[in-house]
Amino acid sequence: MENKSYTKYFLILSVLLIILFFLNISFGSVSIPFKDIFNSIFGGEVAKESWETIILNFRVPKAITAVLVGSGLSVCGLLMQTLFRNPLAGPFVLGISSGASLGVAILILGSSLFGGFLLSNSASNWSLPIAASLGAFLVLSAVIIAANKVRNTMSILIIGLMFGSLTSAVISVLAYFSEAAQIQQYLFWSFGSLGNLSWNEISVFFIIYIIGMLATVSIIKPLNSFLLGENYAKSLGINVKKSRNIILLITSLLTGVITAFSGPIAFIGLAVPHIARMIFTSSNHKILLPSVAIIGSIILLICDIIAQLPTSEFTLPINAITSLFGAPIVIWLLIRKKKIFI
């Protein structure tokens, strides 16, 4: 009976995801009939060639990016909340996102200190993702080294937060010596964006995303054992140190690539796992992993639709919309229940 109930929820959420995917594509500054949108995606005839270009080169990639980012951040949030047994842990607690931000800051803001060389190379479509990836990898390496030096999982959490503070301080110093135009460029990147990726960039994003998701599925048993603490996991024969490093690596990989391609997007990874637990009332990661992936995709598609201000040519920063959505949910959860971690 329980499995049938879960199947019903998954079916409803999957249908909702498909509907919102097409709804997201239908919104934009240019009004395009839904018939032409459907024809464009499935190889039919479109009334205007410009409409087909807009749909296939801009709106479909943006909707796919929303699905990848929403599901990826949500899974990372679940991994961190499970590992640290902390309901307020999210994908950014390890400082990986801050490391990616530092890489971008050095590229954009560092030109004042490096004689304009970095800024002259920042026009490439790949320069920001590469800079963000290098920054994320630098912090990842430091966190993995630290994780192997300490036994307490909470110490890793504190170390990650300290790395985040350290990189923020470096970014502040770079901003202090930068020109207004460079600060504005970095600020726009920090707002987050789902609509700047080409099909080539999405292909790279998707490959890394699949690797991260497959690796997550392979550690469902250790994840379930971590819910009752590391000592319980050891009693089940789980290699705690190895499993912990894998969880950190997966989270860092997904968070790093998401931040690299879309900028830092807040609250999705923090709020969605709690929503999934409320809907499915389960702590089993066989249920939670697909549920948070679907719910995260749905919520980010909704946030992107709101950000586009339908019938308006203006687009709000996606980071602002997700924060406006996520913060009240976390506050409500804290007020509603004393214990929000199953």
Summary of the structure (lengths in Angstrom):
residues: 342
radius of gyration: 20.6
end to end distance: 21.1
largest distance: 66.8
contacts: 1169
relative contact order: 0.16
helix: 75%
strand: 0%
